[in-house]
Amino acid sequence: MENFSVAISYKGSLGWVEYDESEGKVIVALGDDDGKERAEKFLTTPHEIKIPHKTLLDFTAETIDPNESADNLKIVLTRLWEATGVHVDWSRPVDYVKAHPHY
């Protein structure tokens, strides 16, 4: 099974976040130490997030642990930028960033 990964950026540095399925953990690779520390702290902590259901008004607060699964990580990643300033580059090809981790 291939690990889930997505590109990230922080103050001019490119990197990526990866969920290692075999280890069950989140890995952050980023050239900026401050951004890496912020992302690692946020992405290794469970968060209470309101999850939508059948209607636009149907939400329940659930505790989401990003280390439990790639799907949980994806949910927590939607809150990363606001909480840390680290931007998730959903549309940037992550393989390119891994090969060329700079602008």
C-alpha positions as CSV (number, residue, x, y, z in Angstrom):
1,M,0.0,0.0,0.0
2,E,1.3,3.5,-0.9
3,N,1.6,6.1,1.8
4,F,-0.6,9.2,1.5
5,S,1.4,12.4,1.1
6,V,0.6,16.0,0.3
7,A,2.8,19.1,-0.4
8,I,3.1,21.9,2.1
9,S,4.7,25.3,2.2
10,Y,5.8,27.7,4.9
11,K,7.5,31.1,4.5
12,G,9.2,30.2,1.2
13,S,10.0,26.6,2.1
14,L,8.4,23.7,0.4
15,G,8.0,20.2,1.9
16,W,5.4,17.5,2.5
17,V,3.4,15.7,5.0
18,E,3.1,11.9,4.8
19,Y,1.1,9.3,6.6
20,D,3.2,6.1,7.1
21,E,0.6,3.3,7.0
22,S,3.0,0.6,8.3
23,E,4.1,2.7,11.3
24,G,0.8,4.5,11.8
25,K,2.4,7.9,12.1
26,V,2.6,11.3,10.5
27,I,5.9,12.5,9.0
28,V,6.6,16.2,8.3
29,A,9.5,17.1,5.9
30,L,10.0,20.8,5.7
31,G,13.2,22.9,5.3
32,D,12.0,25.6,7.8
33,D,12.5,24.4,11.4
34,D,9.8,26.7,12.8
35,G,7.2,25.5,10.3
36,K,8.2,21.9,10.7
37,E,7.9,22.1,14.5
38,R,4.5,23.8,14.3
39,A,3.2,21.3,11.8
40,E,4.5,18.3,13.7
41,K,3.0,19.5,17.0
42,F,-0.4,20.1,15.4
43,L,-0.5,16.9,13.3
44,T,0.5,14.6,16.2
45,T,-2.2,15.9,18.5
46,P,-5.9,14.8,18.5
47,H,-8.4,17.6,17.8
48,E,-12.1,18.0,18.4
49,I,-13.5,18.9,15.0
50,K,-17.1,19.4,13.9
51,I,-17.8,16.8,11.2
52,P,-20.6,17.3,8.7
53,H,-23.3,14.7,8.1
54,K,-26.5,14.6,6.0
55,T,-27.3,18.3,5.9
56,L,-25.5,21.7,6.1
57,L,-26.8,22.0,9.7
58,D,-26.0,18.5,10.8
59,F,-22.6,18.5,12.6
60,T,-21.2,16.6,15.5
61,A,-18.0,17.3,17.4
62,E,-15.7,14.3,17.1
63,T,-12.2,13.8,18.4
64,I,-9.9,13.1,15.4
65,D,-6.5,11.6,15.9
66,P,-4.4,12.2,12.8
67,N,-2.1,9.3,13.7
68,E,-4.9,6.8,13.4
69,S,-5.4,6.8,9.6
70,A,-4.7,8.7,6.4
71,D,-8.4,9.7,6.3
72,N,-8.1,11.3,9.8
73,L,-4.9,13.1,8.8
74,K,-6.7,14.6,5.8
75,I,-9.4,16.0,8.0
76,V,-6.9,17.5,10.4
77,L,-4.9,18.9,7.5
78,T,-7.9,21.1,6.6
79,R,-7.2,23.0,9.9
80,L,-3.4,23.2,9.6
81,W,-3.0,26.6,7.9
82,E,-5.3,28.5,10.3
83,A,-3.7,27.0,13.3
84,T,0.0,27.1,12.3
85,G,0.5,29.2,9.1
86,V,1.7,26.1,7.3
87,H,-0.2,25.9,4.0
88,V,-1.3,22.6,2.5
89,D,-0.7,22.7,-1.3
90,W,-3.4,20.2,-2.3
91,S,-2.9,20.8,-6.0
92,R,0.9,20.9,-6.1
93,P,2.4,17.6,-7.3
94,V,4.0,16.1,-4.2
95,D,6.4,13.9,-6.2
96,Y,7.8,17.0,-7.8
97,V,8.2,18.7,-4.4
98,K,10.0,15.6,-3.0
99,A,12.4,15.7,-6.0
100,H,12.8,19.6,-5.8
101,P,12.0,20.8,-2.3
102,H,12.5,24.5,-3.2
103,Y,10.9,27.3,-5.2
